[in-house]
């Protein structure tokens, strides 16, 4: 009889996690009653929830707790126990993992549209990871977990992936990020979007501790556009060179598509006129700079600066912005300073 009664009373309640995949776990009481004065052990990164008759009674954080009326204030109130009560009681106990859940995956199965000041409205696919933690066990149990005996990370990930993806598109639009921002500023954009997505997770007792973009897929023509832009940005006179280079690319593209010699000839003539005007502007600018710069300082260029300038001039010549004669004249002047 003593052994039977002992098996009917729970004296130690704890959760020893065997892996990192479980988010919520119900203590298997098998309809046993909890002995008055039983020991509850809650480890770091855990929280214990007491449920009495379907109602959340008490929540315990990390530490060792002796279950008596004086340290079970809510449950004591619910039961209307008087001081000195020492009989067994019945309650369901749930353990919640409060550690960070890392490397949860998100992605855009369908492309989202982003407005770009240069390229217009373009399609973007994005993928990444995010980190979650349960910041409010009571709210998480009430709003999401419910009476599940166990809840695994992959179930939570599947449920919230559908929330993260559309919210990412909305947050991306609100942030005003361009296609180039997405492509080149993963970390900064992730930090901007994270608090916008957090608004929808707070009601479930969840905290989005990290939101990261790991890859972005853009249309091929936009990717090529950015490569050319990066190449042009290496030149010294960025704005003028950019205009010349992209005019040249547009003329070549239109000519190749249409195969019309007259259109090609006219477009090239227009481009040559623009180049002449721009080159004249560059010459005037250089003359003004030379007038304001002491002669000694103008001539004192290091070997590295000369070699870098020669390389930039070579790229301009390859793009058709500088003629052979212009390149050779500049090259001759620079080599004379070595």
C-alpha positions as CSV (number, residue, x, y, z in Angstrom):
1,X,0.0,0.0,0.0
2,X,2.9,2.4,0.8
3,X,4.5,1.7,-2.5
4,X,1.2,2.3,-4.4
5,X,0.7,5.6,-2.7
6,X,4.3,6.7,-3.4
7,X,3.8,6.0,-7.1
8,X,0.7,8.1,-7.0
9,X,2.5,11.2,-5.7
10,X,5.0,13.3,-7.7
11,X,8.0,14.4,-5.6
12,X,10.4,15.7,-8.3
13,X,9.4,17.6,-11.4
14,X,12.0,18.5,-14.0
15,X,12.8,18.5,-17.7
16,X,16.1,17.1,-19.0
17,X,16.2,18.1,-22.6
18,X,17.7,15.4,-24.8
19,X,18.0,17.6,-27.9
20,X,17.5,21.2,-29.1
21,X,14.5,20.6,-31.2
22,X,11.8,20.7,-28.6
23,X,10.1,24.1,-27.8
24,X,7.4,23.0,-25.4
25,X,7.1,19.8,-23.3
26,X,4.3,18.6,-21.0
27,X,5.5,16.8,-17.9
28,X,4.2,13.2,-18.1
29,X,2.3,13.0,-14.8
30,X,0.1,10.1,-15.8
31,X,-2.8,11.5,-13.7
32,X,-0.6,11.5,-10.6
33,X,-1.0,14.2,-7.9
34,X,1.9,16.5,-6.9
35,X,3.0,16.0,-3.4
36,X,2.9,19.0,-1.2
37,X,6.5,20.2,-0.8
38,X,7.7,18.5,-4.0
39,X,10.8,19.8,-5.7
40,X,10.5,21.7,-9.0
41,X,13.8,22.2,-10.9
42,X,13.8,24.7,-13.7
43,X,17.1,24.9,-15.6
44,X,18.6,27.9,-17.3
45,X,16.8,28.7,-20.6
46,X,13.6,27.1,-19.3
47,X,10.4,28.2,-17.8
48,X,7.7,26.0,-16.1
49,X,4.0,26.7,-16.4
50,X,1.4,25.3,-14.0
51,X,-2.1,24.8,-15.5
52,X,-5.0,24.2,-13.1
53,X,-8.3,23.2,-14.6
54,X,-7.4,24.8,-17.9
55,X,-6.2,28.0,-16.3
56,X,-2.7,29.3,-16.1
57,X,-1.8,29.4,-12.4
58,X,1.9,30.0,-11.8
59,X,5.0,30.4,-13.9
60,X,8.5,29.6,-12.5
61,X,11.9,30.7,-13.8
62,X,15.3,29.0,-13.5
63,X,16.0,27.6,-10.0
64,X,14.9,25.0,-7.5
65,X,11.4,25.6,-6.1
66,X,9.7,23.8,-3.2
67,X,6.0,23.6,-4.0
68,X,4.2,25.0,-1.0
69,X,1.4,27.5,-0.6
70,X,3.7,30.4,0.2
71,X,5.5,30.1,-3.1
72,X,2.5,29.3,-5.3
73,X,0.5,32.5,-4.9
74,X,-1.7,32.3,-7.9
75,X,-2.5,28.6,-7.5
76,X,-3.2,29.1,-3.8
77,X,-5.6,31.8,-4.7
78,X,-7.4,29.7,-7.3
79,X,-7.7,26.8,-4.9
80,X,-8.7,29.0,-1.9
81,X,-6.2,27.0,0.2
82,X,-5.8,28.1,3.8
83,X,-2.4,28.5,5.5
84,X,-1.1,25.2,6.6
85,X,-2.6,23.1,3.7
86,X,-0.4,20.0,3.2
87,X,-2.4,17.6,1.0
88,X,-1.4,16.6,-2.5
89,X,-2.8,18.6,-5.4
90,X,-3.3,18.1,-9.1
91,X,-1.9,20.4,-11.9
92,X,-0.5,20.1,-15.4
93,X,3.1,21.2,-15.8
94,X,4.5,22.5,-19.1
95,X,8.1,23.3,-19.7
96,X,9.0,26.0,-22.2
97,X,12.4,26.4,-23.8
98,X,13.4,30.1,-23.6
99,X,16.8,29.8,-25.4
100,X,17.3,31.2,-28.9
101,X,16.1,29.1,-31.8
102,X,18.8,29.7,-34.5
103,X,19.0,29.4,-38.2
104,X,15.3,29.2,-38.9
105,X,14.8,29.6,-42.7
106,X,12.7,32.0,-44.7
107,X,12.4,32.7,-48.4
108,X,10.2,34.2,-51.0
109,X,8.7,31.3,-53.1
110,X,7.3,33.9,-55.5
111,X,9.1,37.1,-56.5
112,X,8.3,40.4,-54.8
113,X,8.4,43.7,-56.6
114,X,10.7,46.5,-55.6
115,X,10.7,50.1,-57.0
116,X,14.2,51.1,-58.0
117,X,15.0,54.7,-59.0
118,X,17.2,53.6,-61.9
119,X,15.7,50.3,-63.0
120,X,12.1,50.9,-62.3
121,X,9.8,48.1,-60.9
122,X,11.8,44.9,-60.7
123,X,11.3,41.4,-59.4
124,X,13.3,40.2,-56.4
125,X,13.7,36.9,-54.7
126,X,15.3,36.8,-51.3
127,X,16.3,34.1,-48.8
128,X,17.8,34.2,-45.3
129,X,17.7,33.1,-41.7
130,X,16.2,34.4,-38.5
131,X,16.5,33.7,-34.8
132,X,13.6,33.5,-32.4
133,X,13.1,33.1,-28.6
134,X,10.1,32.8,-26.4
135,X,10.1,36.0,-24.4
136,X,6.7,35.6,-22.7
137,X,6.0,31.9,-21.9
138,X,2.5,32.7,-20.6
139,X,1.5,34.6,-23.8
140,X,3.1,31.9,-26.0
141,X,1.2,29.1,-24.3
142,X,-2.1,31.0,-24.5
143,X,-1.9,32.4,-28.0
144,X,-0.1,29.6,-29.8
145,X,0.9,26.4,-28.1
146,X,-2.3,25.6,-26.4
147,X,-2.7,22.0,-25.0
148,X,-0.1,20.3,-27.2
149,X,1.9,17.8,-25.3
150,X,5.0,18.7,-27.3
151,X,5.9,21.3,-29.8
152,X,8.9,21.0,-32.1
153,X,11.0,23.8,-33.7
154,X,10.1,22.7,-37.2
155,X,6.4,23.1,-36.5
156,X,7.0,26.6,-35.2
157,X,9.2,27.4,-38.2
158,X,6.6,26.2,-40.7
159,X,3.9,28.2,-39.0
160,X,5.8,31.5,-38.9
161,X,7.4,31.2,-42.3
162,X,4.1,32.2,-43.8
163,X,4.1,35.3,-41.5
164,X,7.7,36.3,-42.1
165,X,7.6,36.2,-45.9
166,X,4.7,38.7,-46.6
167,X,5.8,40.8,-43.7
168,X,9.3,41.0,-45.3
169,X,7.8,42.3,-48.5
170,X,5.8,44.9,-46.7
171,X,8.7,46.0,-44.5
172,X,10.9,46.2,-47.6
173,X,8.5,48.5,-49.2
174,X,8.2,50.7,-46.1
175,X,12.0,50.9,-45.7
176,X,12.3,52.4,-49.2
177,X,15.3,50.1,-50.0
178,X,16.3,49.9,-53.7
179,X,17.4,46.8,-55.5
180,X,21.0,47.9,-55.1
181,X,20.5,48.2,-51.3
182,X,19.2,44.6,-51.1
183,X,22.1,43.4,-53.2
184,X,24.8,45.2,-51.3
185,X,23.6,45.9,-47.8
186,X,22.4,42.6,-46.4
187,X,23.2,43.3,-42.7
188,X,22.0,46.9,-42.6
189,X,18.7,46.1,-44.4
190,X,18.1,43.1,-42.0
191,X,18.5,45.3,-39.0
192,X,16.0,47.8,-40.5
193,X,13.4,45.2,-41.3
194,X,13.7,43.2,-38.0
195,X,11.7,45.6,-35.8
196,X,9.0,45.9,-38.5
197,X,8.4,42.1,-38.4
198,X,8.7,42.0,-34.6
199,X,5.4,43.9,-34.3
200,X,3.5,40.8,-35.5
201,X,5.5,38.4,-33.3
202,X,5.0,40.2,-30.0
203,X,1.4,39.1,-29.7
204,X,2.6,35.5,-29.6
205,X,5.1,36.1,-26.9
206,X,8.0,35.7,-29.4
207,X,11.1,37.9,-29.9
208,X,12.9,38.1,-33.2
209,X,16.5,38.5,-32.1
210,X,18.0,38.4,-35.5
211,X,16.8,38.7,-39.1
212,X,19.3,38.2,-41.8
213,X,19.3,38.2,-45.6
214,X,21.7,35.6,-47.0
215,X,21.1,35.8,-50.7
216,X,19.2,37.8,-53.3
217,X,18.2,36.8,-56.8
218,X,17.7,39.6,-59.3
219,X,16.8,39.5,-63.0
220,X,19.9,38.9,-65.2
221,X,19.6,42.3,-66.9
222,X,19.6,44.1,-63.5
223,X,22.6,42.0,-62.3
224,X,24.5,43.0,-65.5
225,X,23.5,46.6,-65.0
226,X,25.0,46.6,-61.5
227,X,28.2,45.0,-62.7
228,X,28.6,47.7,-65.3
229,X,27.7,50.4,-62.7
230,X,30.4,49.1,-60.3
231,X,32.9,49.1,-63.1
232,X,32.1,52.7,-64.1
233,X,32.3,53.8,-60.5
234,X,36.0,53.0,-60.5
235,X,36.7,56.0,-62.7
236,X,37.7,59.4,-61.3
237,X,35.1,61.6,-62.9
238,X,32.2,59.3,-61.8
239,X,29.1,61.2,-63.0
240,X,30.4,62.1,-66.4
241,X,31.9,58.7,-67.1
242,X,28.8,57.0,-65.9
243,X,26.6,58.9,-68.4
244,X,29.0,58.2,-71.3
245,X,29.4,54.5,-70.5
246,X,25.7,53.9,-70.2
247,X,24.9,55.9,-73.3
248,X,27.4,53.7,-75.2
249,X,25.9,50.5,-73.8
250,X,22.3,51.7,-74.7
251,X,23.4,52.5,-78.3
252,X,25.1,49.1,-78.7
253,X,22.1,47.3,-77.3
254,X,19.5,49.1,-79.5
255,X,21.7,48.6,-82.6
256,X,22.2,44.9,-81.9
257,X,18.5,44.4,-81.4
258,X,17.3,46.4,-84.4
259,X,20.1,45.8,-86.8
260,X,19.4,49.2,-88.4
261,X,22.6,50.8,-89.7
262,X,21.0,54.3,-90.1
263,X,19.7,54.3,-86.5
264,X,23.0,53.1,-85.3
265,X,24.9,55.8,-87.2
266,X,22.6,58.5,-85.9
267,X,22.8,57.3,-82.3
268,X,26.6,57.2,-82.5
269,X,26.7,60.7,-83.9
270,X,24.5,61.9,-81.0
271,X,26.8,60.1,-78.6
272,X,29.9,61.6,-80.1
273,X,28.4,65.1,-79.7
274,X,27.6,64.3,-76.0
275,X,31.1,63.0,-75.5
276,X,32.7,66.1,-77.0
277,X,30.6,68.4,-74.8
278,X,31.5,66.3,-71.7
279,X,35.2,66.2,-72.6
280,X,35.2,70.0,-73.0
281,X,33.6,70.2,-69.5
282,X,36.3,67.9,-68.1
283,X,39.0,70.0,-69.7
284,X,37.6,73.2,-68.3
285,X,37.3,71.6,-64.9
286,X,40.9,70.4,-65.0
287,X,42.1,73.8,-66.1
288,X,40.3,75.5,-63.2
289,X,41.8,73.0,-60.8
290,X,45.3,73.4,-62.2
291,X,45.0,77.2,-61.8
292,X,44.1,76.8,-58.1
293,X,46.7,74.1,-57.4
294,X,50.4,75.0,-56.8
295,X,52.6,73.7,-59.5
296,X,54.7,71.7,-57.2
297,X,51.8,69.9,-55.7
298,X,50.3,69.1,-59.1
299,X,53.5,67.5,-60.3
300,X,54.1,65.5,-57.1
301,X,52.4,62.2,-57.8
302,X,53.5,59.0,-56.3
303,X,54.3,56.0,-58.4
304,X,51.2,54.2,-57.1
305,X,49.0,57.2,-58.0
306,X,50.4,57.3,-61.6
307,X,49.9,53.6,-62.1
308,X,46.3,53.8,-60.8
309,X,45.5,56.7,-63.1
310,X,46.9,54.8,-66.1
311,X,44.7,51.8,-65.2
312,X,41.6,54.0,-65.0
313,X,42.5,55.7,-68.3
314,X,42.9,52.3,-69.9
315,X,39.4,51.3,-68.7
316,X,38.0,54.5,-70.2
317,X,39.6,53.7,-73.5
318,X,38.2,50.2,-73.5
319,X,34.7,51.6,-72.9
320,X,35.2,54.0,-75.8
321,X,35.0,57.1,-73.7
322,X,38.6,58.1,-74.6
323,X,40.1,57.9,-78.1
324,X,43.5,56.3,-78.7
325,X,45.0,59.8,-79.2
326,X,43.6,61.1,-76.0
327,X,44.8,58.0,-74.1
328,X,48.3,58.2,-75.6
329,X,48.6,61.9,-74.7
330,X,47.6,61.3,-71.1
331,X,49.8,58.2,-70.9
332,X,52.8,60.2,-72.2
333,X,52.3,62.9,-69.6
334,X,52.0,60.5,-66.8
335,X,55.0,58.4,-67.8
336,X,57.1,61.5,-68.0
337,X,56.5,62.0,-64.2
338,X,57.9,58.6,-63.3
